[in-house]
């Protein structure tokens, strides 16, 4: 069964290129990406892995990981470059 979670992601540029993707309210969620467009799919993979670890350890999911409806409004902050 698929679930939807609403989390804040922070993309920190790295000197060698790419970004480190973290979540301030879920510090265990850490991944990397080459472009901002890759952040969401990479974060989804990292979250799936994190949930699996919680289940394997028999630990409850953190309260911040409450399931939300698909029609929940989202706030997206991004950089837009125009010429």
PDB file of N, CA, C and O in Angstrom:
ATOM      1  N   UNK A   1       0.843  -1.174   0.000  1.00  0.00           N
ATOM      2  CA  UNK A   1       0.000   0.000   0.000  1.00  0.00           C
ATOM      3  C   UNK A   1       0.893   1.244   0.000  1.00  0.00           C
ATOM      4  O   UNK A   1       1.815   1.359   0.808  1.00  0.00           O
ATOM      5  N   UNK A   2       0.614   2.145  -0.890  1.00  0.00           N
ATOM      6  CA  UNK A   2       1.389   3.376  -1.020  1.00  0.00           C
ATOM      7  C   UNK A   2       0.903   4.427  -0.018  1.00  0.00           C
ATOM      8  O   UNK A   2      -0.298   4.575   0.211  1.00  0.00           O
ATOM      9  N   UNK A   3       1.844   5.142   0.565  1.00  0.00           N
ATOM     10  CA  UNK A   3       1.513   6.223   1.498  1.00  0.00           C
ATOM     11  C   UNK A   3       2.172   7.501   1.009  1.00  0.00           C
ATOM     12  O   UNK A   3       3.171   7.466   0.292  1.00  0.00           O
ATOM     13  N   UNK A   4       1.602   8.626   1.405  1.00  0.00           N
ATOM     14  CA  UNK A   4       2.113   9.933   1.026  1.00  0.00           C
ATOM     15  C   UNK A   4       2.565  10.656   2.298  1.00  0.00           C
ATOM     16  O   UNK A   4       1.831  10.721   3.284  1.00  0.00           O
ATOM     17  N   UNK A   5       3.793  11.200   2.255  1.00  0.00           N
ATOM     18  CA  UNK A   5       4.329  11.940   3.386  1.00  0.00           C
ATOM     19  C   UNK A   5       4.732  13.335   2.921  1.00  0.00           C
ATOM     20  O   UNK A   5       5.223  13.508   1.806  1.00  0.00           O
ATOM     21  N   UNK A   6       4.523  14.317   3.771  1.00  0.00           N
ATOM     22  CA  UNK A   6       4.875  15.709   3.462  1.00  0.00           C
ATOM     23  C   UNK A   6       6.073  16.085   4.329  1.00  0.00           C
ATOM     24  O   UNK A   6       5.966  16.160   5.553  1.00  0.00           O
ATOM     25  N   UNK A   7       7.237  16.324   3.667  1.00  0.00           N
ATOM     26  CA  UNK A   7       8.471  16.635   4.398  1.00  0.00           C
ATOM     27  C   UNK A   7       9.199  17.800   3.741  1.00  0.00           C
ATOM     28  O   UNK A   7       9.149  17.971   2.523  1.00  0.00           O
ATOM     29  N   UNK A   8       9.865  18.585   4.549  1.00  0.00           N
ATOM     30  CA  UNK A   8      10.712  19.669   4.069  1.00  0.00           C
ATOM     31  C   UNK A   8      12.060  19.077   3.670  1.00  0.00           C
ATOM     32  O   UNK A   8      12.666  18.330   4.438  1.00  0.00           O
ATOM     33  N   UNK A   9      12.530  19.412   2.459  1.00  0.00           N
ATOM     34  CA  UNK A   9      13.843  18.972   2.003  1.00  0.00           C
ATOM     35  C   UNK A   9      14.751  20.181   1.831  1.00  0.00           C
ATOM     36  O   UNK A   9      14.320  21.219   1.329  1.00  0.00           O
ATOM     37  N   UNK A  10      16.005  20.047   2.246  1.00  0.00           N
ATOM     38  CA  UNK A  10      16.998  21.103   2.101  1.00  0.00           C
ATOM     39  C   UNK A  10      18.095  20.581   1.178  1.00  0.00           C
ATOM     40  O   UNK A  10      18.683  19.530   1.433  1.00  0.00           O
ATOM     41  N   UNK A  11      18.364  21.323   0.107  1.00  0.00           N
ATOM     42  CA  UNK A  11      19.416  20.965  -0.843  1.00  0.00           C
ATOM     43  C   UNK A  11      20.603  21.875  -0.580  1.00  0.00           C
ATOM     44  O   UNK A  11      20.522  23.085  -0.789  1.00  0.00           O
ATOM     45  N   UNK A  12      21.704  21.296  -0.123  1.00  0.00           N
ATOM     46  CA  UNK A  12      22.908  22.058   0.183  1.00  0.00           C
ATOM     47  C   UNK A  12      23.931  21.823  -0.924  1.00  0.00           C
ATOM     48  O   UNK A  12      24.386  20.695  -1.113  1.00  0.00           O
ATOM     49  N   UNK A  13      24.302  22.883  -1.664  1.00  0.00           N
ATOM     50  CA  UNK A  13      25.292  22.711  -2.727  1.00  0.00           C
ATOM     51  C   UNK A  13      26.626  22.232  -2.157  1.00  0.00           C
ATOM     52  O   UNK A  13      27.040  22.664  -1.082  1.00  0.00           O
ATOM     53  N   UNK A  14      27.293  21.337  -2.884  1.00  0.00           N
ATOM     54  CA  UNK A  14      28.583  20.799  -2.468  1.00  0.00           C
ATOM     55  C   UNK A  14      29.692  21.376  -3.353  1.00  0.00           C
ATOM     56  O   UNK A  14      29.475  21.583  -4.547  1.00  0.00           O
ATOM     57  N   UNK A  15      30.875  21.639  -2.787  1.00  0.00           N
ATOM     58  CA  UNK A  15      31.973  22.246  -3.554  1.00  0.00           C
ATOM     59  C   UNK A  15      32.357  21.448  -4.797  1.00  0.00           C
ATOM     60  O   UNK A  15      32.742  22.028  -5.812  1.00  0.00           O
ATOM     61  N   UNK A  16      32.253  20.127  -4.722  1.00  0.00           N
ATOM     62  CA  UNK A  16      32.628  19.291  -5.856  1.00  0.00           C
ATOM     63  C   UNK A  16      31.502  19.157  -6.876  1.00  0.00           C
ATOM     64  O   UNK A  16      31.669  18.509  -7.909  1.00  0.00           O
ATOM     65  N   UNK A  17      30.363  19.767  -6.588  1.00  0.00           N
ATOM     66  CA  UNK A  17      29.201  19.697  -7.464  1.00  0.00           C
ATOM     67  C   UNK A  17      28.103  18.862  -6.837  1.00  0.00           C
ATOM     68  O   UNK A  17      28.354  18.047  -5.950  1.00  0.00           O
ATOM     69  N   UNK A  18      26.923  19.067  -7.292  1.00  0.00           N
ATOM     70  CA  UNK A  18      25.778  18.339  -6.762  1.00  0.00           C
ATOM     71  C   UNK A  18      25.304  18.906  -5.440  1.00  0.00           C
ATOM     72  O   UNK A  18      25.741  19.971  -5.005  1.00  0.00           O
ATOM     73  N   UNK A  19      24.396  18.168  -4.810  1.00  0.00           N
ATOM     74  CA  UNK A  19      23.750  18.627  -3.584  1.00  0.00           C
ATOM     75  C   UNK A  19      23.647  17.484  -2.581  1.00  0.00           C
ATOM     76  O   UNK A  19      23.529  16.316  -2.951  1.00  0.00           O
ATOM     77  N   UNK A  20      23.694  17.846  -1.318  1.00  0.00           N
ATOM     78  CA  UNK A  20      23.311  16.932  -0.254  1.00  0.00           C
ATOM     79  C   UNK A  20      21.873  17.286   0.105  1.00  0.00           C
ATOM     80  O   UNK A  20      21.547  18.455   0.311  1.00  0.00           O
ATOM     81  N   UNK A  21      21.015  16.270   0.177  1.00  0.00           N
ATOM     82  CA  UNK A  21      19.601  16.477   0.473  1.00  0.00           C
ATOM     83  C   UNK A  21      19.336  15.973   1.881  1.00  0.00           C
ATOM     84  O   UNK A  21      19.599  14.810   2.189  1.00  0.00           O
ATOM     85  N   UNK A  22      18.815  16.845   2.737  1.00  0.00           N
ATOM     86  CA  UNK A  22      18.502  16.484   4.111  1.00  0.00           C
ATOM     87  C   UNK A  22      17.088  16.940   4.451  1.00  0.00           C
ATOM     88  O   UNK A  22      16.457  17.685   3.702  1.00  0.00           O
ATOM     89  N   UNK A  23      16.608  16.474   5.598  1.00  0.00           N
ATOM     90  CA  UNK A  23      15.282  16.842   6.092  1.00  0.00           C
ATOM     91  C   UNK A  23      15.437  17.283   7.543  1.00  0.00           C
ATOM     92  O   UNK A  23      15.778  16.465   8.398  1.00  0.00           O
ATOM     93  N   UNK A  24      15.193  18.565   7.842  1.00  0.00           N
ATOM     94  CA  UNK A  24      15.403  19.062   9.212  1.00  0.00           C
ATOM     95  C   UNK A  24      14.588  18.347  10.282  1.00  0.00           C
ATOM     96  O   UNK A  24      15.039  18.233  11.422  1.00  0.00           O
ATOM     97  N   UNK A  25      13.390  17.861   9.936  1.00  0.00           N
ATOM     98  CA  UNK A  25      12.550  17.204  10.944  1.00  0.00           C
ATOM     99  C   UNK A  25      12.763  15.695  10.991  1.00  0.00           C
ATOM    100  O   UNK A  25      12.199  15.015  11.849  1.00  0.00           O
ATOM    101  N   UNK A  26      13.569  15.170  10.078  1.00  0.00           N
ATOM    102  CA  UNK A  26      13.891  13.740  10.049  1.00  0.00           C
ATOM    103  C   UNK A  26      15.371  13.602   9.715  1.00  0.00           C
ATOM    104  O   UNK A  26      15.725  13.299   8.576  1.00  0.00           O
ATOM    105  N   UNK A  27      16.244  13.825  10.710  1.00  0.00           N
ATOM    106  CA  UNK A  27      17.685  13.889  10.457  1.00  0.00           C
ATOM    107  C   UNK A  27      18.287  12.625   9.852  1.00  0.00           C
ATOM    108  O   UNK A  27      19.371  12.675   9.270  1.00  0.00           O
ATOM    109  N   UNK A  28      17.598  11.495   9.984  1.00  0.00           N
ATOM    110  CA  UNK A  28      18.124  10.255   9.410  1.00  0.00           C
ATOM    111  C   UNK A  28      17.993  10.229   7.887  1.00  0.00           C
ATOM    112  O   UNK A  28      18.623   9.402   7.228  1.00  0.00           O
ATOM    113  N   UNK A  29      17.192  11.113   7.328  1.00  0.00           N
ATOM    114  CA  UNK A  29      16.973  11.142   5.885  1.00  0.00           C
ATOM    115  C   UNK A  29      18.061  11.997   5.242  1.00  0.00           C
ATOM    116  O   UNK A  29      18.048  13.223   5.348  1.00  0.00           O
ATOM    117  N   UNK A  30      18.991  11.339   4.581  1.00  0.00           N
ATOM    118  CA  UNK A  30      20.100  12.016   3.912  1.00  0.00           C
ATOM    119  C   UNK A  30      20.351  11.301   2.590  1.00  0.00           C
ATOM    120  O   UNK A  30      20.423  10.073   2.539  1.00  0.00           O
ATOM    121  N   UNK A  31      20.484  12.083   1.520  1.00  0.00           N
ATOM    122  CA  UNK A  31      20.823  11.523   0.225  1.00  0.00           C
ATOM    123  C   UNK A  31      21.576  12.580  -0.569  1.00  0.00           C
ATOM    124  O   UNK A  31      21.827  13.676  -0.068  1.00  0.00           O
ATOM    125  N   UNK A  32      21.929  12.260  -1.785  1.00  0.00           N
ATOM    126  CA  UNK A  32      22.639  13.200  -2.650  1.00  0.00           C
ATOM    127  C   UNK A  32      21.982  13.222  -4.012  1.00  0.00           C
ATOM    128  O   UNK A  32      21.253  12.302  -4.382  1.00  0.00           O
ATOM    129  N   UNK A  33      22.249  14.292  -4.759  1.00  0.00           N
ATOM    130  CA  UNK A  33      21.761  14.385  -6.131  1.00  0.00           C
ATOM    131  C   UNK A  33      22.686  15.313  -6.915  1.00  0.00           C
ATOM    132  O   UNK A  33      23.362  16.172  -6.348  1.00  0.00           O
ATOM    133  N   UNK A  34      22.698  15.120  -8.225  1.00  0.00           N
ATOM    134  CA  UNK A  34      23.496  15.983  -9.098  1.00  0.00           C
ATOM    135  C   UNK A  34      22.757  17.264  -9.455  1.00  0.00           C
ATOM    136  O   UNK A  34      23.368  18.318  -9.628  1.00  0.00           O
ATOM    137  N   UNK A  35      21.425  17.163  -9.565  1.00  0.00           N
ATOM    138  CA  UNK A  35      20.611  18.322  -9.941  1.00  0.00           C
ATOM    139  C   UNK A  35      19.409  18.419  -9.001  1.00  0.00           C
ATOM    140  O   UNK A  35      19.013  17.419  -8.402  1.00  0.00           O
ATOM    141  N   UNK A  36      18.827  19.610  -8.869  1.00  0.00           N
ATOM    142  CA  UNK A  36      17.627  19.741  -8.039  1.00  0.00           C
ATOM    143  C   UNK A  36      16.480  18.833  -8.501  1.00  0.00           C
ATOM    144  O   UNK A  36      15.673  18.390  -7.685  1.00  0.00           O
ATOM    145  N   UNK A  37      16.409  18.559  -9.797  1.00  0.00           N
ATOM    146  CA  UNK A  37      15.338  17.702 -10.317  1.00  0.00           C
ATOM    147  C   UNK A  37      15.437  16.274  -9.785  1.00  0.00           C
ATOM    148  O   UNK A  37      14.435  15.561  -9.721  1.00  0.00           O
ATOM    149  N   UNK A  38      16.627  15.863  -9.409  1.00  0.00           N
ATOM    150  CA  UNK A  38      16.830  14.507  -8.878  1.00  0.00           C
ATOM    151  C   UNK A  38      16.541  14.412  -7.383  1.00  0.00           C
ATOM    152  O   UNK A  38      16.486  13.310  -6.837  1.00  0.00           O
ATOM    153  N   UNK A  39      16.356  15.544  -6.718  1.00  0.00           N
ATOM    154  CA  UNK A  39      16.203  15.547  -5.258  1.00  0.00           C
ATOM    155  C   UNK A  39      14.993  14.749  -4.787  1.00  0.00           C
ATOM    156  O   UNK A  39      15.101  13.955  -3.853  1.00  0.00           O
ATOM    157  N   UNK A  40      13.846  14.952  -5.423  1.00  0.00           N
ATOM    158  CA  UNK A  40      12.636  14.277  -4.945  1.00  0.00           C
ATOM    159  C   UNK A  40      12.710  12.769  -5.150  1.00  0.00           C
ATOM    160  O   UNK A  40      12.446  12.026  -4.204  1.00  0.00           O
ATOM    161  N   UNK A  41      13.059  12.276  -6.354  1.00  0.00           N
ATOM    162  CA  UNK A  41      13.154  10.815  -6.473  1.00  0.00           C
ATOM    163  C   UNK A  41      14.205  10.199  -5.541  1.00  0.00           C
ATOM    164  O   UNK A  41      13.992   9.115  -4.998  1.00  0.00           O
ATOM    165  N   UNK A  42      15.325  10.878  -5.359  1.00  0.00           N
ATOM    166  CA  UNK A  42      16.361  10.359  -4.463  1.00  0.00           C
ATOM    167  C   UNK A  42      15.877  10.361  -3.012  1.00  0.00           C
ATOM    168  O   UNK A  42      16.152   9.427  -2.259  1.00  0.00           O
ATOM    169  N   UNK A  43      15.157  11.412  -2.627  1.00  0.00           N
ATOM    170  CA  UNK A  43      14.615  11.480  -1.268  1.00  0.00           C
ATOM    171  C   UNK A  43      13.556  10.399  -1.062  1.00  0.00           C
ATOM    172  O   UNK A  43      13.462   9.826   0.023  1.00  0.00           O
ATOM    173  N   UNK A  44      12.760  10.117  -2.091  1.00  0.00           N
ATOM    174  CA  UNK A  44      11.770   9.035  -1.984  1.00  0.00           C
ATOM    175  C   UNK A  44      12.469   7.703  -1.735  1.00  0.00           C
ATOM    176  O   UNK A  44      12.051   6.930  -0.873  1.00  0.00           O
ATOM    177  N   UNK A  45      13.526   7.437  -2.484  1.00  0.00           N
ATOM    178  CA  UNK A  45      14.287   6.190  -2.289  1.00  0.00           C
ATOM    179  C   UNK A  45      14.868   6.125  -0.878  1.00  0.00           C
ATOM    180  O   UNK A  45      14.800   5.088  -0.219  1.00  0.00           O
ATOM    181  N   UNK A  46      15.437   7.234  -0.422  1.00  0.00           N
ATOM    182  CA  UNK A  46      16.029   7.267   0.919  1.00  0.00           C
ATOM    183  C   UNK A  46      14.958   7.055   1.987  1.00  0.00           C
ATOM    184  O   UNK A  46      15.196   6.360   2.974  1.00  0.00           O
ATOM    185  N   UNK A  47      13.781   7.653   1.794  1.00  0.00           N
ATOM    186  CA  UNK A  47      12.697   7.495   2.766  1.00  0.00           C
ATOM    187  C   UNK A  47      12.202   6.054   2.788  1.00  0.00           C
ATOM    188  O   UNK A  47      11.939   5.511   3.861  1.00  0.00           O
ATOM    189  N   UNK A  48      12.073   5.433   1.632  1.00  0.00           N
ATOM    190  CA  UNK A  48      11.660   4.029   1.587  1.00  0.00           C
ATOM    191  C   UNK A  48      12.655   3.155   2.357  1.00  0.00           C
ATOM    192  O   UNK A  48      12.260   2.277   3.124  1.00  0.00           O
ATOM    193  N   UNK A  49      13.939   3.406   2.144  1.00  0.00           N
ATOM    194  CA  UNK A  49      14.963   2.649   2.869  1.00  0.00           C
ATOM    195  C   UNK A  49      14.895   2.887   4.365  1.00  0.00           C
ATOM    196  O   UNK A  49      15.047   1.955   5.155  1.00  0.00           O
ATOM    197  N   UNK A  50      14.670   4.127   4.753  1.00  0.00           N
ATOM    198  CA  UNK A  50      14.587   4.474   6.173  1.00  0.00           C
ATOM    199  C   UNK A  50      13.389   3.797   6.830  1.00  0.00           C
ATOM    200  O   UNK A  50      13.494   3.291   7.947  1.00  0.00           O
ATOM    201  N   UNK A  51      12.256   3.785   6.142  1.00  0.00           N
ATOM    202  CA  UNK A  51      11.060   3.121   6.680  1.00  0.00           C
ATOM    203  C   UNK A  51      11.313   1.622   6.831  1.00  0.00           C
ATOM    204  O   UNK A  51      10.895   1.020   7.820  1.00  0.00           O
ATOM    205  N   UNK A  52      11.994   1.017   5.859  1.00  0.00           N
ATOM    206  CA  UNK A  52      12.337  -0.406   5.957  1.00  0.00           C
ATOM    207  C   UNK A  52      13.200  -0.681   7.187  1.00  0.00           C
ATOM    208  O   UNK A  52      12.988  -1.672   7.885  1.00  0.00           O
ATOM    209  N   UNK A  53      14.167   0.191   7.451  1.00  0.00           N
ATOM    210  CA  UNK A  53      15.037   0.010   8.624  1.00  0.00           C
ATOM    211  C   UNK A  53      14.215   0.080   9.905  1.00  0.00           C
ATOM    212  O   UNK A  53      14.392  -0.748  10.799  1.00  0.00           O
ATOM    213  N   UNK A  54      13.319   1.058  10.004  1.00  0.00           N
ATOM    214  CA  UNK A  54      12.456   1.164  11.187  1.00  0.00           C
ATOM    215  C   UNK A  54      11.651  -0.122  11.369  1.00  0.00           C
ATOM    216  O   UNK A  54      11.536  -0.633  12.483  1.00  0.00           O
ATOM    217  N   UNK A  55      11.094  -0.643  10.273  1.00  0.00           N
ATOM    218  CA  UNK A  55      10.289  -1.866  10.355  1.00  0.00           C
ATOM    219  C   UNK A  55      11.145  -3.055  10.769  1.00  0.00           C
ATOM    220  O   UNK A  55      10.716  -3.862  11.594  1.00  0.00           O
ATOM    221  N   UNK A  56      12.353  -3.180  10.210  1.00  0.00           N
ATOM    222  CA  UNK A  56      13.239  -4.291  10.562  1.00  0.00           C
ATOM    223  C   UNK A  56      13.642  -4.251  12.032  1.00  0.00           C
ATOM    224  O   UNK A  56      13.800  -5.291  12.671  1.00  0.00           O
ATOM    225  N   UNK A  57      13.804  -3.044  12.557  1.00  0.00           N
ATOM    226  CA  UNK A  57      14.187  -2.893  13.966  1.00  0.00           C
ATOM    227  C   UNK A  57      12.987  -2.963  14.907  1.00  0.00           C
ATOM    228  O   UNK A  57      13.149  -2.972  16.127  1.00  0.00           O
ATOM    229  N   UNK A  58      11.783  -3.014  14.337  1.00  0.00           N
ATOM    230  CA  UNK A  58      10.578  -3.053  15.160  1.00  0.00           C
ATOM    231  C   UNK A  58      10.291  -1.736  15.854  1.00  0.00           C
ATOM    232  O   UNK A  58       9.592  -1.694  16.866  1.00  0.00           O
ATOM    233  N   UNK A  59      10.834  -0.660  15.303  1.00  0.00           N
ATOM    234  CA  UNK A  59      10.634   0.661  15.897  1.00  0.00           C
ATOM    235  C   UNK A  59       9.446   1.350  15.230  1.00  0.00           C
ATOM    236  O   UNK A  59       9.235   1.189  14.028  1.00  0.00           O
ATOM    237  N   UNK A  60       8.670   2.117  15.997  1.00  0.00           N
ATOM    238  CA  UNK A  60       7.583   2.881  15.367  1.00  0.00           C
ATOM    239  C   UNK A  60       8.160   4.026  14.530  1.00  0.00           C
ATOM    240  O   UNK A  60       9.242   4.539  14.814  1.00  0.00           O
ATOM    241  N   UNK A  61       7.426   4.407  13.512  1.00  0.00           N
ATOM    242  CA  UNK A  61       7.860   5.537  12.702  1.00  0.00           C
ATOM    243  C   UNK A  61       7.775   6.817  13.521  1.00  0.00           C
ATOM    244  O   UNK A  61       6.889   6.950  14.365  1.00  0.00           O
ATOM    245  N   UNK A  62       8.685   7.766  13.286  1.00  0.00           N
ATOM    246  CA  UNK A  62       8.615   9.044  13.994  1.00  0.00           C
ATOM    247  C   UNK A  62       7.266   9.726  13.710  1.00  0.00           C
ATOM    248  O   UNK A  62       6.715   9.568  12.621  1.00  0.00           O
ATOM    249  N   UNK A  63       6.739  10.472  14.670  1.00  0.00           N
ATOM    250  CA  UNK A  63       5.443  11.133  14.487  1.00  0.00           C
ATOM    251  C   UNK A  63       5.393  12.052  13.265  1.00  0.00           C
ATOM    252  O   UNK A  63       4.321  12.271  12.700  1.00  0.00           O
ATOM    253  N   UNK A  64       6.534  12.585  12.859  1.00  0.00           N
ATOM    254  CA  UNK A  64       6.564  13.468  11.698  1.00  0.00           C
ATOM    255  C   UNK A  64       6.171  12.723  10.421  1.00  0.00           C
ATOM    256  O   UNK A  64       5.794  13.348   9.430  1.00  0.00           O
ATOM    257  N   UNK A  65       6.258  11.405  10.441  1.00  0.00           N
ATOM    258  CA  UNK A  65       5.903  10.601   9.273  1.00  0.00           C
ATOM    259  C   UNK A  65       4.451  10.147   9.336  1.00  0.00           C
ATOM    260  O   UNK A  65       4.162   8.951   9.293  1.00  0.00           O
ATOM    261  N   UNK A  66       3.549  11.103   9.438  1.00  0.00           N
ATOM    262  CA  UNK A  66       2.140  10.756   9.405  1.00  0.00           C
ATOM    263  C   UNK A  66       1.660  10.831   7.957  1.00  0.00           C
ATOM    264  O   UNK A  66       2.021  11.739   7.208  1.00  0.00           O
ATOM    265  N   UNK A  67       0.851   9.868   7.593  1.00  0.00           N
ATOM    266  CA  UNK A  67       0.329   9.763   6.239  1.00  0.00           C
ATOM    267  C   UNK A  67      -0.592  10.948   5.960  1.00  0.00           C
ATOM    268  O   UNK A  67      -1.418  11.305   6.800  1.00  0.00           O
ATOM    269  N   UNK A  68      -0.453  11.557   4.784  1.00  0.00           N
ATOM    270  CA  UNK A  68      -1.325  12.679   4.392  1.00  0.00           C
ATOM    271  C   UNK A  68      -2.059  12.311   3.107  1.00  0.00           C
ATOM    272  O   UNK A  68      -1.634  11.428   2.362  1.00  0.00           O
ATOM    273  N   UNK A  69      -3.158  12.999   2.864  1.00  0.00           N
ATOM    274  CA  UNK A  69      -3.949  12.766   1.659  1.00  0.00           C
ATOM    275  C   UNK A  69      -3.203  13.286   0.434  1.00  0.00           C
ATOM    276  O   UNK A  69      -2.405  14.218   0.531  1.00  0.00           O
ATOM    277  N   UNK A  70      -3.470  12.678  -0.713  1.00  0.00           N
ATOM    278  CA  UNK A  70      -2.797  13.083  -1.949  1.00  0.00           C
ATOM    279  C   UNK A  70      -3.124  14.516  -2.356  1.00  0.00           C
ATOM    280  O   UNK A  70      -2.329  15.155  -3.045  1.00  0.00           O
ATOM    281  N   UNK A  71      -4.272  15.027  -1.944  1.00  0.00           N
ATOM    282  CA  UNK A  71      -4.655  16.382  -2.340  1.00  0.00           C
ATOM    283  C   UNK A  71      -4.214  17.437  -1.323  1.00  0.00           C
ATOM    284  O   UNK A  71      -4.734  18.553  -1.322  1.00  0.00           O
ATOM    285  N   UNK A  72      -3.262  17.089  -0.462  1.00  0.00           N
ATOM    286  CA  UNK A  72      -2.734  18.030   0.515  1.00  0.00           C
ATOM    287  C   UNK A  72      -1.936  19.118  -0.206  1.00  0.00           C
ATOM    288  O   UNK A  72      -1.091  18.807  -1.045  1.00  0.00           O
ATOM    289  N   UNK A  73      -2.197  20.404   0.116  1.00  0.00           N
ATOM    290  CA  UNK A  73      -1.426  21.477  -0.531  1.00  0.00           C
ATOM    291  C   UNK A  73       0.065  21.377  -0.197  1.00  0.00           C
ATOM    292  O   UNK A  73       0.446  20.976   0.902  1.00  0.00           O
ATOM    293  N   UNK A  74       0.885  21.745  -1.160  1.00  0.00           N
ATOM    294  CA  UNK A  74       2.335  21.718  -0.986  1.00  0.00           C
ATOM    295  C   UNK A  74       2.898  23.120  -1.141  1.00  0.00           C
ATOM    296  O   UNK A  74       2.348  23.946  -1.870  1.00  0.00           O
ATOM    297  N   UNK A  75       3.995  23.380  -0.451  1.00  0.00           N
ATOM    298  CA  UNK A  75       4.708  24.640  -0.585  1.00  0.00           C
ATOM    299  C   UNK A  75       6.054  24.287  -1.190  1.00  0.00           C
ATOM    300  O   UNK A  75       6.834  23.546  -0.593  1.00  0.00           O
ATOM    301  N   UNK A  76       6.325  24.815  -2.371  1.00  0.00           N
ATOM    302  CA  UNK A  76       7.587  24.536  -3.043  1.00  0.00           C
ATOM    303  C   UNK A  76       8.348  25.841  -3.194  1.00  0.00           C
ATOM    304  O   UNK A  76       7.835  26.811  -3.751  1.00  0.00           O
ATOM    305  N   UNK A  77       9.569  25.854  -2.697  1.00  0.00           N
ATOM    306  CA  UNK A  77      10.441  27.003  -2.835  1.00  0.00           C
ATOM    307  C   UNK A  77      11.591  26.580  -3.737  1.00  0.00           C
ATOM    308  O   UNK A  77      12.231  25.558  -3.487  1.00  0.00           O
ATOM    309  N   UNK A  78      11.859  27.348  -4.775  1.00  0.00           N
ATOM    310  CA  UNK A  78      12.908  26.963  -5.700  1.00  0.00           C
ATOM    311  C   UNK A  78      13.536  28.198  -6.331  1.00  0.00           C
ATOM    312  O   UNK A  78      13.018  29.305  -6.192  1.00  0.00           O
ATOM    313  N   UNK A  79      14.642  28.005  -7.017  1.00  0.00           N
ATOM    314  CA  UNK A  79      15.287  29.074  -7.769  1.00  0.00           C
ATOM    315  C   UNK A  79      14.835  28.969  -9.216  1.00  0.00           C
ATOM    316  O   UNK A  79      14.827  27.884  -9.797  1.00  0.00           O
ATOM    317  N   UNK A  80      14.466  30.085  -9.785  1.00  0.00           N
ATOM    318  CA  UNK A  80      14.082  30.133 -11.193  1.00  0.00           C
ATOM    319  C   UNK A  80      14.979  31.124 -11.909  1.00  0.00           C
ATOM    320  O   UNK A  80      15.086  32.278 -11.495  1.00  0.00           O
ATOM    321  N   UNK A  81      15.620  30.687 -12.972  1.00  0.00           N
ATOM    322  CA  UNK A  81      16.517  31.552 -13.727  1.00  0.00           C
ATOM    323  C   UNK A  81      15.830  31.940 -15.031  1.00  0.00           C
ATOM    324  O   UNK A  81      15.390  31.077 -15.791  1.00  0.00           O
ATOM    325  N   UNK A  82      15.741  33.227 -15.282  1.00  0.00           N
ATOM    326  CA  UNK A  82      15.163  33.720 -16.533  1.00  0.00           C
ATOM    327  C   UNK A  82      16.181  34.633 -17.221  1.00  0.00           C
ATOM    328  O   UNK A  82      17.018  35.244 -16.557  1.00  0.00           O
ATOM    329  N   UNK A  83      16.108  34.723 -18.549  1.00  0.00           N
ATOM    330  CA  UNK A  83      17.055  35.593 -19.229  1.00  0.00           C
ATOM    331  C   UNK A  83      16.369  36.849 -19.733  1.00  0.00           C
ATOM    332  O   UNK A  83      17.015  37.706 -20.337  1.00  0.00           O
TER     333      UNK A  83
END
